[in-house]
Amino acid sequence: MSDFSIKEAECQLTFSKIGVCYHLWTPENFEIIFRNESEFRIGMGIIAIASKCFPGVRIITFEIMTNHLHILAAGEESGLREMFGFITKCLRRMAEDAGRMMDWRLFKAGIRCLTTLADVRNVLIYDNRNGFLVYDKYTPFSYPWGANNCYFNPDAKKRYAESSVCSTIRDRRLISHSHISDGFLGLKILDQCFSPFSFCMIEDGEKLFRDAAHYFYLLGRNIESNKEIAKEIGESISYTDNELYGAISMKCKAEYGSANPSQIPAEAKLTIAKLMRFEYNASQKQIQRILRLETGILQSIFGSRR
């Protein structure tokens, strides 16, 4: 049996032991929830406390964006829905404390059951790179508001082991507006923030991949799977020039015999330009750079949009 087969079998075993997994997401078009670092830190604390309030739901990874959430978790769907209700209640209180009234009826969770190891891997990768795609000053290993920076990051694990401190009852009461978390143990603080190492299944999540190299490969090359997930949940997702160029090059090679998008026939460029815009959410500037099309041609196709 090859080393590859052994590692893949170990990943499959981990997947079977974890149990049923779900992807939870909220609408990308909701209004801004987290306006600054202080509110993001509260959001991290809310997820941490929610994980302890609903021990039947085991968070594998999660990501907090300015106006929406992603959670990958194992457990019962009913428990995940209850957890989401608790999270929403805490977020509403945070907003009200700041004098903001928001229509939380629109903050609804989409939930999908993930039935295969490949599906769980794809969603984990999608969630862990979500912040990086929106904020160009971060990488998937440095975006601070989620569990993404814990994955395959020995330095982060070392810092957590050496520098984390236990959260106080006062910390947790301020976030949950209740005594519900008074007896919780093990929720630790690192860099003034609840650390995902203390409430997420990071080790099991890592074991869903053959090794760090496998995880890193999918993180950088999984553009097609990310596109399909984004389409499914109604989320607009952007790609870097390098990611987009790699995907479009393969399509041009398959369809037109050239891996250089700028050298395919003129009519083919128009077809690929539409594909890039509507399938990959590419900006006009990206289309122009990759296909070497003049601005006037693009404006005739798409109008004067970005």
N, C-alpha and C positions, 0 to 999 in steps of 0.2 A: 504494500500500500504506500503510495507516494506521500511525501511530507505535506503537499498541498491537500491531498484527500484527508489526511489525518486532521489537519488544522480546520478544514471545512466541516468535518464531522463534529469536532469540538464546538464550533460555532453553532451548529444545528442543535447540539445537545443543550447548550446554554439557552438558546431560543425556546426549546421545549420546556425547560425548567422554569423560565421566567413566567410563562403562562400567557394568556390572551393579552395582546397589546392594542392600544388605541392611540390615534392621533387626534388631538383636540386643537382647534384653532378658532380665533374670533375674527370678526370682519375687519378688513384692512381699511375700510372707509369710515370707521368710527372716529369721533373727534379725539383730539389729543388728551391722553390720560396722564402721562408722565412728562412733565414740563422741564424737569431739572434733575440733577443727581440725587438730591434729597428724596424726591418722589420715586425715583428708580430704586433707591435703597429700601424704601418702604415696600415697594412691589416685591423685591427679593424676599423681604421678611414675611410678607403675606403668603407667598408660595411655600416658604419654609414651614410656617405654622400650619398651613393647610395640609402639608404632607404628614404632619404628626396628628392632626385632627382626624385624618382618614387613612389609617395605617393599611387598610385593604387596597389602597391605590399606591403603587410604587412608581415614583417618577424616575424615568430613565434619563431624560434630558428635557430642557425647556428653554424658551427664549422670550424675553420681554422687550417689545418694541414700544415706540412712543404711544401708539394707539391700539395695539393688539398683542395677543399672546399666542404662543405655540407650546403645547405640552405633549410629550410622548410618554405614555405610562402603561404599566401592566396592572391588571386587576379586573374588577367588574365595572361595566359601563355605568350602572346605576350609582356606584360609589364615585366614579369620575364626575358624573353630573352633579352629585351632591357637593363634591369638592369645588367644582366650578361655581356653584351657587354661593358657597362660603367666600371664595375669592372675590366674586362680584360684590358681595355685601361689604367686604372690607375696602375694596377700591372705591365704592360709592361713599363710604364714610370718609376716606382720605380726601376725596374731591369736595365733599360738603364742609370738612374742616377748613379747606382753603377758600370757601365761599363760592364754589362752582357747582351749578346745577346742571346735570347731564341726563339725557334720556337713556337710562340703562336698559330699557326694554329693547333697544337696538343692539345691545351688547350680548349677542347670542353665540353659543358655541356650536360649531360644526364638529362632529365626532365620526371617525371612521375606524372600523375594526381592521387590523393588519394581520393578514392570515399567513404570510410567508416570511422567512428570514430576509429575503431580498427586499420585501416591502418595508420591513422594520429598518433595515440598513438605510434605504433610500430616504425615509422620513427623518431618521436620526441625522443624516448628513444635511438634509434640507433645513432642519431646524437649527443645527449648529452653525450653519453659514449664513443664516438669515440677516443677522446684524451687520456682518461684513459686507453684504451686498448693498446695504442702504447707506452705511457710513464708511467712506473711503479712507478714513484715518485708522481703521481697525483691520485686523486679520481675523479669521475664524478662531485664532488662539488668544486674541486679546480683547475682543468685545466683552465688556464687563458685566452685562446684565443677562446672564443665563448660565447654563452649565457647560457651554461650548468650550470655555477656556480651561476646563478641568480634564478634557479628554486627551489622553496620550501626552500629558504635559508633566514630566517628572519634576520640573522646577516648581510648578504650582502645588503638586502634592507635597513636596518637601517644605515649602513655605507654610502650607496648611498644618502639617505635623508639628512644625517648630514654632509657629507664630499665632495660631488661632487661639481664641479665648472663648469661654462659654458665654452665651447671651444671658442677660439678666431677666428676672421676672418683669422688671419695669420696662425693659426694651420690648418685650413681647406684648405687654398690656397696651402700650402706646400704639402698637401696630394693629392689634386685634380688637381694641376697645372692649376687652372683656378679661375675665380671669381664666378663660378656657385653656390657656397655654401655661398656667402657673406650674403645673407638675411635669412639664416636658423636659426631658434631659437630652443632651447631645447636640443641641442646635448651637453651632459655634459661629463666631464672628472673625472675619479676616478682612483687613482693609476697610474697616467700618461697615462691613456688609455681611449678611448671613451667607455663609459659604455653602455652595451646592454639595461639596464633599460630605457635609454632615446630614444631608437629607435626600440625596439622589443616588441611584444605583449606578454610579460611575464605573465601578469595576465590572459589573455584569454587562453594562453597555459596551465597554471596550472588548469584552469577550465575544461580542457578536461579529467582530472583525478578526481576520486571521492574525493580524499583527498591526503594529503602528504604520508600517509601509502601506498596507492594504487600505487602512483608514485614510491616510493622507492622499493616496491615489484617487479614491472615490471623492474625497473632499474637493479635489481640484479638477476632476475629469467627469463628474457625474451630471453634466449639463442637461442631457436629455431627460433623465429621471426628475431633475429639479423642475424642468419646464412642465412636465406632465403633472406633477404635484401642484404647482402654482396654478395651472389651468383648472384642475379639479376643485381647488378651494377658492377660486376666484381672486387670486392674489396676483398683483402685477410684480414681476420680478425682473431685475436688470442683471446684465452680465458684463464682466470686464471685456476689454477688447481682445485679450488673449483667449479667454473662454469662448467668446463668440466666433473669433477667427477659426479656432480649431474645429468647432461644430460645422461652420459654413464650408470650410475647406473640404471636409469629408463629404458633404452633400454635393458640392461642385464636382469633386472627383468621381462620385458615383453617377451623377446625372449628365455631366458634360465632359468628363475625361480629363479635367484639369483641377489640380488641388490649389491653384492660385485663383481666388475669386475675382481678382481684377483683370484676369486674362480670358474669362469666358466670353461668349458672344454677347453683343449688346442686348438682344431680346432676352437672353437668359439672365442677364443682370437685372432686368426689370422684374422678372419672376422671383429671383432670389431676394431682391430688395423688399418685395411684398412679404415674402416668407420671414425675413429678418424682422420686419416691423410688426407683423401681426402674430407670428408664432413665438418670437424671441424677445418681443418688446424692445427692440433696438431703437436707439435714437437716430435721428437723421444724420447727426455728426458721425455716429458709428458706421452707419450704412455708407456714408460718403467716404470715410477712411478706408473701409475694407474693400468696397467695390470700385473705388476711384470714379464715382459718378459726380457729375457737376451738380451744383446746388439747384440750378434751374430745372433739371430733370426730376430731381427729388420733389421739388415743390409742385411740379405738374402732377406727380403721382399722389402725394400726401397732403398738399396744401402747404401752408406756412407754419405748421406745427413743428415742435422740436425735432 
